[in-house]
Amino acid sequence: MLRELFLGFIRVHILFHAGEAPVWGAALMEELARHGYRVGPGTLYPILHALERQGYLRHEPRAVEGRIRKYYRITPAGRRILARAQAQLRELVREALPARGRSR
């Protein structure tokens, strides 16, 4: 169950970062690790490909040091779904993580 929750959080992270600047796999794995998510290529790339198939990301191949690297950017549909996810997260945080000193 926890893995499924974290995979959802990872998708939100990916959409967020792809909305700020083009991102690529290795850089995303490093960024996610900074947030405590240890994600390998076998997990990350299927997520990226699924988000692209769903129309939330698109990739652009670029040559970097003689190799082709896929840079992912958020699409307009991705921005819309990210905005919805952020709104839901705000609501969840307000409810699940109440301010200290406030009783329910």
N, CA, C and O atoms as CSV, one atom per row, in Angstrom:
chain,resi,resn,atom,element,x,y,z
A,1,MET,N,N,0.820,-1.195,0.000
A,1,MET,CA,C,0.000,0.000,0.000
A,1,MET,C,C,0.865,1.259,0.000
A,1,MET,O,O,0.594,2.203,-0.743
A,2,LEU,N,N,1.902,1.272,0.832
A,2,LEU,CA,C,2.761,2.447,0.909
A,2,LEU,C,C,3.441,2.724,-0.435
A,2,LEU,O,O,3.575,3.880,-0.838
A,3,ARG,N,N,3.867,1.672,-1.120
A,3,ARG,CA,C,4.504,1.845,-2.430
A,3,ARG,C,C,3.551,2.529,-3.414
A,3,ARG,O,O,3.963,3.413,-4.165
A,4,GLU,N,N,2.285,2.122,-3.410
A,4,GLU,CA,C,1.302,2.729,-4.308
A,4,GLU,C,C,1.128,4.215,-4.007
A,4,GLU,O,O,1.040,5.035,-4.921
A,5,LEU,N,N,1.080,4.556,-2.722
A,5,LEU,CA,C,0.968,5.975,-2.349
A,5,LEU,C,C,2.175,6.757,-2.845
A,5,LEU,O,O,2.040,7.830,-3.433
A,6,PHE,N,N,3.362,6.200,-2.599
A,6,PHE,CA,C,4.579,6.899,-3.013
A,6,PHE,C,C,4.658,7.048,-4.528
A,6,PHE,O,O,5.151,8.062,-5.021
A,7,LEU,N,N,4.183,6.062,-5.267
A,7,LEU,CA,C,4.198,6.186,-6.727
A,7,LEU,C,C,3.329,7.355,-7.179
A,7,LEU,O,O,3.662,8.036,-8.149
A,8,GLY,N,N,2.219,7.592,-6.483
A,8,GLY,CA,C,1.394,8.757,-6.791
A,8,GLY,C,C,2.134,10.052,-6.498
A,8,GLY,O,O,2.091,10.996,-7.286
A,9,PHE,N,N,2.819,10.089,-5.347
A,9,PHE,CA,C,3.596,11.288,-4.992
A,9,PHE,C,C,4.694,11.531,-6.028
A,9,PHE,O,O,4.963,12.671,-6.407
A,10,ILE,N,N,5.318,10.455,-6.475
A,10,ILE,CA,C,6.386,10.563,-7.472
A,10,ILE,C,C,5.838,11.153,-8.769
A,10,ILE,O,O,6.493,11.992,-9.388
A,11,ARG,N,N,4.662,10.732,-9.183
A,11,ARG,CA,C,4.055,11.289,-10.404
A,11,ARG,C,C,3.828,12.793,-10.264
A,11,ARG,O,O,4.079,13.553,-11.200
A,12,VAL,N,N,3.360,13.213,-9.108
A,12,VAL,CA,C,3.144,14.651,-8.877
A,12,VAL,C,C,4.477,15.382,-8.938
A,12,VAL,O,O,4.571,16.445,-9.552
A,13,HIS,N,N,5.514,14.824,-8.306
A,13,HIS,CA,C,6.852,15.439,-8.362
A,13,HIS,C,C,7.320,15.586,-9.805
A,13,HIS,O,O,7.819,16.640,-10.200
A,14,ILE,N,N,7.156,14.528,-10.583
A,14,ILE,CA,C,7.606,14.563,-11.980
A,14,ILE,C,C,6.873,15.656,-12.744
A,14,ILE,O,O,7.500,16.449,-13.446
A,15,LEU,N,N,5.564,15.704,-12.617
A,15,LEU,CA,C,4.799,16.741,-13.326
A,15,LEU,C,C,5.224,18.128,-12.876
A,15,LEU,O,O,5.375,19.032,-13.698
A,16,PHE,N,N,5.416,18.299,-11.573
A,16,PHE,CA,C,5.835,19.604,-11.056
A,16,PHE,C,C,7.165,20.036,-11.673
A,16,PHE,O,O,7.283,21.144,-12.196
A,17,HIS,N,N,8.160,19.158,-11.608
A,17,HIS,CA,C,9.485,19.533,-12.118
A,17,HIS,C,C,9.486,19.694,-13.637
A,17,HIS,O,O,10.188,20.557,-14.163
A,18,ALA,N,N,8.708,18.874,-14.347
A,18,ALA,CA,C,8.619,19.011,-15.803
A,18,ALA,C,C,7.898,20.299,-16.177
A,18,ALA,O,O,8.043,20.780,-17.301
A,19,GLY,N,N,7.131,20.862,-15.260
A,19,GLY,CA,C,6.475,22.139,-15.492
A,19,GLY,C,C,7.385,23.322,-15.253
A,19,GLY,O,O,7.142,24.415,-15.766
A,20,GLU,N,N,8.432,23.110,-14.475
A,20,GLU,CA,C,9.380,24.189,-14.187
A,20,GLU,C,C,10.460,24.299,-15.253
A,20,GLU,O,O,10.869,25.400,-15.622
A,21,ALA,N,N,10.922,23.147,-15.749
A,21,ALA,CA,C,11.985,23.105,-16.759
A,21,ALA,C,C,12.015,21.707,-17.348
A,21,ALA,O,O,11.543,20.764,-16.713
A,22,PRO,N,N,12.557,21.552,-18.546
A,22,PRO,CA,C,12.678,20.208,-19.106
A,22,PRO,C,C,13.514,19.324,-18.173
A,22,PRO,O,O,14.512,19.772,-17.610
A,23,VAL,N,N,13.097,18.071,-18.019
A,23,VAL,CA,C,13.781,17.143,-17.122
A,23,VAL,C,C,14.126,15.863,-17.873
A,23,VAL,O,O,13.493,15.534,-18.877
A,24,TRP,N,N,15.133,15.144,-17.382
A,24,TRP,CA,C,15.493,13.862,-17.962
A,24,TRP,C,C,15.647,12.852,-16.831
A,24,TRP,O,O,15.760,13.225,-15.664
A,25,GLY,N,N,15.651,11.582,-17.187
A,25,GLY,CA,C,15.587,10.505,-16.221
A,25,GLY,C,C,16.584,10.562,-15.089
A,25,GLY,O,O,16.193,10.533,-13.922
A,26,ALA,N,N,17.867,10.643,-15.406
A,26,ALA,CA,C,18.893,10.615,-14.355
A,26,ALA,C,C,18.735,11.790,-13.395
A,26,ALA,O,O,18.877,11.627,-12.183
A,27,ALA,N,N,18.444,12.960,-13.928
A,27,ALA,CA,C,18.258,14.140,-13.071
A,27,ALA,C,C,17.024,13.969,-12.186
A,27,ALA,O,O,17.031,14.379,-11.025
A,28,LEU,N,N,15.970,13.368,-12.730
A,28,LEU,CA,C,14.768,13.122,-11.925
A,28,LEU,C,C,15.063,12.140,-10.798
A,28,LEU,O,O,14.593,12.329,-9.677
A,29,MET,N,N,15.832,11.099,-11.080
A,29,MET,CA,C,16.164,10.133,-10.028
A,29,MET,C,C,16.930,10.824,-8.897
A,29,MET,O,O,16.688,10.542,-7.723
A,30,GLU,N,N,17.853,11.729,-9.245
A,30,GLU,CA,C,18.600,12.478,-8.219
A,30,GLU,C,C,17.668,13.388,-7.431
A,30,GLU,O,O,17.750,13.448,-6.204
A,31,GLU,N,N,16.789,14.091,-8.121
A,31,GLU,CA,C,15.851,14.996,-7.453
A,31,GLU,C,C,14.914,14.230,-6.529
A,31,GLU,O,O,14.683,14.645,-5.393
A,32,LEU,N,N,14.381,13.128,-7.006
A,32,LEU,CA,C,13.481,12.329,-6.178
A,32,LEU,C,C,14.221,11.765,-4.960
A,32,LEU,O,O,13.644,11.678,-3.876
A,33,ALA,N,N,15.491,11.382,-5.129
A,33,ALA,CA,C,16.286,10.882,-4.005
A,33,ALA,C,C,16.449,11.964,-2.935
A,33,ALA,O,O,16.470,11.657,-1.743
A,34,ARG,N,N,16.565,13.219,-3.353
A,34,ARG,CA,C,16.659,14.321,-2.377
A,34,ARG,C,C,15.424,14.390,-1.489
A,34,ARG,O,O,15.484,14.876,-0.360
A,35,HIS,N,N,14.303,13.898,-2.010
A,35,HIS,CA,C,13.044,13.917,-1.264
A,35,HIS,C,C,12.754,12.576,-0.591
A,35,HIS,O,O,11.667,12.366,-0.055
A,36,GLY,N,N,13.732,11.675,-0.622
A,36,GLY,CA,C,13.580,10.406,0.073
A,36,GLY,C,C,13.021,9.271,-0.756
A,36,GLY,O,O,12.748,8.198,-0.218
A,37,TYR,N,N,12.842,9.475,-2.056
A,37,TYR,CA,C,12.328,8.416,-2.930
A,37,TYR,C,C,13.492,7.773,-3.662
A,37,TYR,O,O,14.134,8.412,-4.495
A,38,ARG,N,N,13.766,6.527,-3.359
A,38,ARG,CA,C,14.827,5.792,-4.057
A,38,ARG,C,C,14.169,5.090,-5.241
A,38,ARG,O,O,13.549,4.036,-5.093
A,39,VAL,N,N,14.315,5.692,-6.408
A,39,VAL,CA,C,13.650,5.207,-7.615
A,39,VAL,C,C,14.712,4.841,-8.638
A,39,VAL,O,O,15.591,5.643,-8.955
A,40,GLY,N,N,14.620,3.639,-9.143
A,40,GLY,CA,C,15.545,3.193,-10.177
A,40,GLY,C,C,14.924,3.354,-11.555
A,40,GLY,O,O,13.747,3.691,-11.682
A,41,PRO,N,N,15.718,3.112,-12.578
A,41,PRO,CA,C,15.223,3.246,-13.956
A,41,PRO,C,C,14.035,2.335,-14.247
A,41,PRO,O,O,13.155,2.702,-15.025
A,42,GLY,N,N,13.999,1.143,-13.627
A,42,GLY,CA,C,12.912,0.208,-13.870
A,42,GLY,C,C,11.572,0.692,-13.347
A,42,GLY,O,O,10.523,0.201,-13.765
A,43,THR,N,N,11.603,1.647,-12.439
A,43,THR,CA,C,10.376,2.271,-11.931
A,43,THR,C,C,10.111,3.592,-12.642
A,43,THR,O,O,8.989,3.866,-13.069
A,44,LEU,N,N,11.160,4.410,-12.764
A,44,LEU,CA,C,10.986,5.762,-13.301
A,44,LEU,C,C,10.554,5.781,-14.769
A,44,LEU,O,O,9.597,6.470,-15.122
A,45,TYR,N,N,11.249,5.031,-15.622
A,45,TYR,CA,C,10.958,5.136,-17.052
A,45,TYR,C,C,9.555,4.655,-17.422
A,45,TYR,O,O,8.915,5.272,-18.274
A,46,PRO,N,N,9.053,3.579,-16.815
A,46,PRO,CA,C,7.653,3.236,-17.097
A,46,PRO,C,C,6.675,4.344,-16.671
A,46,PRO,O,O,5.660,4.559,-17.334
A,47,ILE,N,N,6.974,5.040,-15.580
A,47,ILE,CA,C,6.121,6.160,-15.155
A,47,ILE,C,C,6.183,7.272,-16.192
A,47,ILE,O,O,5.148,7.810,-16.585
A,48,LEU,N,N,7.390,7.623,-16.642
A,48,LEU,CA,C,7.531,8.682,-17.651
A,48,LEU,C,C,6.788,8.304,-18.930
A,48,LEU,O,O,6.082,9.128,-19.512
A,49,HIS,N,N,6.949,7.066,-19.360
A,49,HIS,CA,C,6.287,6.627,-20.598
A,49,HIS,C,C,4.768,6.638,-20.442
A,49,HIS,O,O,4.050,7.014,-21.368
A,50,ALA,N,N,4.280,6.230,-19.276
A,50,ALA,CA,C,2.830,6.250,-19.038
A,50,ALA,C,C,2.302,7.680,-19.026
A,50,ALA,O,O,1.256,7.956,-19.614
A,51,LEU,N,N,3.013,8.592,-18.366
A,51,LEU,CA,C,2.577,9.995,-18.339
A,51,LEU,C,C,2.579,10.581,-19.746
A,51,LEU,O,O,1.736,11.414,-20.077
A,52,GLU,N,N,3.516,10.150,-20.561
A,52,GLU,CA,C,3.544,10.621,-21.949
A,52,GLU,C,C,2.375,10.025,-22.743
A,52,GLU,O,O,1.709,10.741,-23.491
A,53,ARG,N,N,2.124,8.730,-22.587
A,53,ARG,CA,C,0.990,8.094,-23.284
A,53,ARG,C,C,-0.331,8.744,-22.883
A,53,ARG,O,O,-1.233,8.883,-23.709
A,54,GLN,N,N,-0.443,9.139,-21.629
A,54,GLN,CA,C,-1.670,9.764,-21.134
A,54,GLN,C,C,-1.795,11.225,-21.570
A,54,GLN,O,O,-2.828,11.858,-21.351
A,55,GLY,N,N,-0.744,11.752,-22.184
A,55,GLY,CA,C,-0.793,13.116,-22.697
A,55,GLY,C,C,-0.364,14.183,-21.707
A,55,GLY,O,O,-0.590,15.369,-21.949
A,56,TYR,N,N,0.254,13.788,-20.587
A,56,TYR,CA,C,0.653,14.755,-19.564
A,56,TYR,C,C,2.088,15.250,-19.735
A,56,TYR,O,O,2.451,16.312,-19.231
A,57,LEU,N,N,2.887,14.481,-20.440
A,57,LEU,CA,C,4.272,14.867,-20.746
A,57,LEU,C,C,4.506,14.654,-22.236
A,57,LEU,O,O,3.791,13.895,-22.890
A,58,ARG,N,N,5.509,15.330,-22.753
A,58,ARG,CA,C,6.006,15.022,-24.098
A,58,ARG,C,C,7.526,15.097,-24.024
A,58,ARG,O,O,8.086,15.845,-23.223
A,59,HIS,N,N,8.171,14.326,-24.856
A,59,HIS,CA,C,9.630,14.347,-24.808
A,59,HIS,C,C,10.208,14.946,-26.081
A,59,HIS,O,O,9.594,14.955,-27.148
A,60,GLU,N,N,11.414,15.440,-25.908
A,60,GLU,CA,C,12.176,16.016,-27.016
A,60,GLU,C,C,13.581,15.431,-26.933
A,60,GLU,O,O,14.289,15.665,-25.953
A,61,PRO,N,N,13.995,14.674,-27.949
A,61,PRO,CA,C,15.354,14.124,-27.919
A,61,PRO,C,C,16.381,15.215,-28.206
A,61,PRO,O,O,16.195,16.040,-29.101
A,62,ARG,N,N,17.460,15.207,-27.438
A,62,ARG,CA,C,18.557,16.152,-27.654
A,62,ARG,C,C,19.875,15.386,-27.567
A,62,ARG,O,O,20.022,14.455,-26.775
A,63,ALA,N,N,20.816,15.797,-28.389
A,63,ALA,CA,C,22.153,15.201,-28.325
A,63,ALA,C,C,22.927,15.870,-27.191
A,63,ALA,O,O,23.054,17.093,-27.143
A,64,VAL,N,N,23.436,15.050,-26.290
A,64,VAL,CA,C,24.237,15.538,-25.167
A,64,VAL,C,C,25.472,14.652,-25.070
A,64,VAL,O,O,25.372,13.452,-24.815
A,65,GLU,N,N,26.628,15.254,-25.274
A,65,GLU,CA,C,27.897,14.535,-25.218
A,65,GLU,C,C,27.880,13.284,-26.095
A,65,GLU,O,O,28.331,12.218,-25.677
A,66,GLY,N,N,27.356,13.423,-27.310
A,66,GLY,CA,C,27.357,12.344,-28.279
A,66,GLY,C,C,26.270,11.296,-28.087
A,66,GLY,O,O,26.219,10.307,-28.818
A,67,ARG,N,N,25.396,11.511,-27.099
A,67,ARG,CA,C,24.298,10.569,-26.850
A,67,ARG,C,C,22.977,11.303,-26.933
A,67,ARG,O,O,22.922,12.520,-26.753
A,68,ILE,N,N,21.917,10.570,-27.204
A,68,ILE,CA,C,20.586,11.164,-27.250
A,68,ILE,C,C,19.962,11.061,-25.851
A,68,ILE,O,O,19.892,9.981,-25.266
A,69,ARG,N,N,19.522,12.185,-25.344
A,69,ARG,CA,C,18.850,12.235,-24.047
A,69,ARG,C,C,17.431,12.728,-24.288
A,69,ARG,O,O,17.219,13.684,-25.034
A,70,LYS,N,N,16.468,12.082,-23.662
A,70,LYS,CA,C,15.074,12.514,-23.776
A,70,LYS,C,C,14.768,13.510,-22.658
A,70,LYS,O,O,14.870,13.195,-21.473
A,71,TYR,N,N,14.397,14.705,-23.066
A,71,TYR,CA,C,13.963,15.731,-22.116
A,71,TYR,C,C,12.440,15.760,-22.125
A,71,TYR,O,O,11.813,15.810,-23.183
A,72,TYR,N,N,11.864,15.727,-20.945
A,72,TYR,CA,C,10.407,15.716,-20.808
A,72,TYR,C,C,9.920,17.074,-20.350
A,72,TYR,O,O,10.510,17.704,-19.473
A,73,ARG,N,N,8.829,17.513,-20.965
A,73,ARG,CA,C,8.150,18.765,-20.597
A,73,ARG,C,C,6.699,18.445,-20.316
A,73,ARG,O,O,6.135,17.498,-20.864
A,74,ILE,N,N,6.112,19.242,-19.462
A,74,ILE,CA,C,4.692,19.082,-19.167
A,74,ILE,C,C,3.874,19.625,-20.342
A,74,ILE,O,O,4.303,20.557,-21.023
A,75,THR,N,N,2.718,19.052,-20.574
A,75,THR,CA,C,1.799,19.514,-21.617
A,75,THR,C,C,0.689,20.337,-20.956
A,75,THR,O,O,0.587,20.360,-19.730
A,76,PRO,N,N,-0.134,21.005,-21.745
A,76,PRO,CA,C,-1.284,21.707,-21.143
A,76,PRO,C,C,-2.172,20.764,-20.319
A,76,PRO,O,O,-2.643,21.143,-19.247
A,77,ALA,N,N,-2.401,19.549,-20.810
A,77,ALA,CA,C,-3.196,18.579,-20.034
A,77,ALA,C,C,-2.471,18.220,-18.742
A,77,ALA,O,O,-3.104,18.040,-17.701
A,78,GLY,N,N,-1.154,18.116,-18.805
A,78,GLY,CA,C,-0.362,17.841,-17.608
A,78,GLY,C,C,-0.461,18.966,-16.596
A,78,GLY,O,O,-0.534,18.717,-15.393
A,79,ARG,N,N,-0.464,20.205,-17.075
A,79,ARG,CA,C,-0.620,21.354,-16.162
A,79,ARG,C,C,-1.980,21.321,-15.478
A,79,ARG,O,O,-2.096,21.627,-14.291
A,80,ARG,N,N,-3.005,20.948,-16.232
A,80,ARG,CA,C,-4.349,20.874,-15.638
A,80,ARG,C,C,-4.432,19.794,-14.572
A,80,ARG,O,O,-4.985,20.023,-13.496
A,81,ILE,N,N,-3.888,18.621,-14.863
A,81,ILE,CA,C,-3.960,17.524,-13.889
A,81,ILE,C,C,-3.074,17.839,-12.690
A,81,ILE,O,O,-3.416,17.481,-11.563
A,82,LEU,N,N,-1.952,18.496,-12.910
A,82,LEU,CA,C,-1.082,18.897,-11.798
A,82,LEU,C,C,-1.810,19.887,-10.893
A,82,LEU,O,O,-1.747,19.768,-9.669
A,83,ALA,N,N,-2.495,20.856,-11.479
A,83,ALA,CA,C,-3.244,21.837,-10.680
A,83,ALA,C,C,-4.310,21.140,-9.837
A,83,ALA,O,O,-4.512,21.490,-8.674
A,84,ARG,N,N,-4.988,20.161,-10.419
A,84,ARG,CA,C,-5.996,19.400,-9.660
A,84,ARG,C,C,-5.348,18.614,-8.533
A,84,ARG,O,O,-5.867,18.577,-7.417
A,85,ALA,N,N,-4.215,17.987,-8.821
A,85,ALA,CA,C,-3.506,17.215,-7.793
A,85,ALA,C,C,-3.032,18.126,-6.667
A,85,ALA,O,O,-3.117,17.759,-5.495
A,86,GLN,N,N,-2.533,19.310,-7.014
A,86,GLN,CA,C,-2.075,20.250,-5.991
A,86,GLN,C,C,-3.231,20.707,-5.107
A,86,GLN,O,O,-3.071,20.838,-3.894
A,87,ALA,N,N,-4.376,20.945,-5.698
A,87,ALA,CA,C,-5.552,21.344,-4.908
A,87,ALA,C,C,-5.947,20.217,-3.958
A,87,ALA,O,O,-6.253,20.465,-2.792
A,88,GLN,N,N,-5.940,18.992,-4.450
A,88,GLN,CA,C,-6.284,17.852,-3.603
A,88,GLN,C,C,-5.255,17.676,-2.489
A,88,GLN,O,O,-5.614,17.352,-1.357
A,89,LEU,N,N,-3.989,17.886,-2.806
A,89,LEU,CA,C,-2.943,17.781,-1.788
A,89,LEU,C,C,-3.115,18.832,-0.696
A,89,LEU,O,O,-2.962,18.538,0.490
A,90,ARG,N,N,-3.435,20.058,-1.105
A,90,ARG,CA,C,-3.669,21.118,-0.108
A,90,ARG,C,C,-4.790,20.727,0.850
A,90,ARG,O,O,-4.671,20.888,2.065
A,91,GLU,N,N,-5.881,20.209,0.281
A,91,GLU,CA,C,-7.015,19.783,1.100
A,91,GLU,C,C,-6.612,18.645,2.032
A,91,GLU,O,O,-6.970,18.647,3.209
A,92,LEU,N,N,-5.875,17.685,1.513
A,92,LEU,CA,C,-5.434,16.555,2.323
A,92,LEU,C,C,-4.538,17.022,3.466
A,92,LEU,O,O,-4.694,16.575,4.602
A,93,VAL,N,N,-3.609,17.914,3.171
A,93,VAL,CA,C,-2.704,18.411,4.205
A,93,VAL,C,C,-3.485,19.147,5.289
A,93,VAL,O,O,-3.205,18.976,6.475
A,94,ARG,N,N,-4.454,19.957,4.896
A,94,ARG,CA,C,-5.270,20.667,5.897
A,94,ARG,C,C,-6.002,19.688,6.807
A,94,ARG,O,O,-6.131,19.923,8.009
A,95,GLU,N,N,-6.474,18.601,6.235
A,95,GLU,CA,C,-7.248,17.644,7.022
A,95,GLU,C,C,-6.371,16.638,7.762
A,95,GLU,O,O,-6.580,16.386,8.949
A,96,ALA,N,N,-5.409,16.074,7.078
A,96,ALA,CA,C,-4.614,14.993,7.661
A,96,ALA,C,C,-3.481,15.493,8.550
A,96,ALA,O,O,-3.022,14.768,9.433
A,97,LEU,N,N,-3.031,16.713,8.328
A,97,LEU,CA,C,-1.945,17.282,9.124
A,97,LEU,C,C,-2.414,18.591,9.759
A,97,LEU,O,O,-1.956,19.666,9.370
A,98,PRO,N,N,-3.322,18.509,10.730
A,98,PRO,CA,C,-3.839,19.734,11.334
A,98,PRO,C,C,-2.734,20.516,12.037
A,98,PRO,O,O,-1.717,19.959,12.452
A,99,ALA,N,N,-2.962,21.807,12.157
A,99,ALA,CA,C,-1.986,22.682,12.811
A,99,ALA,C,C,-1.785,22.211,14.248
A,99,ALA,O,O,-2.716,21.711,14.880
A,100,ARG,N,N,-0.583,22.369,14.753
A,100,ARG,CA,C,-0.275,21.977,16.130
A,100,ARG,C,C,-1.112,22.788,17.101
A,100,ARG,O,O,-1.380,23.970,16.886
A,101,GLY,N,N,-1.510,22.134,18.159
A,101,GLY,CA,C,-2.258,22.830,19.195
A,101,GLY,C,C,-3.740,22.902,18.907
A,101,GLY,O,O,-4.518,23.310,19.769
A,102,ARG,N,N,-4.143,22.519,17.722
A,102,ARG,CA,C,-5.551,22.554,17.370
A,102,ARG,C,C,-6.118,21.149,17.509
A,102,ARG,O,O,-5.643,20.216,16.861
A,103,SER,N,N,-7.106,21.001,18.332
A,103,SER,CA,C,-7.696,19.676,18.491
A,103,SER,C,C,-8.838,19.509,17.514
A,103,SER,O,O,-9.413,20.479,17.020
A,104,ARG,N,N,-9.145,18.268,17.252
A,104,ARG,CA,C,-10.235,17.962,16.320
A,104,ARG,C,C,-11.486,17.706,17.081
A,104,ARG,O,O,-12.526,17.429,16.484
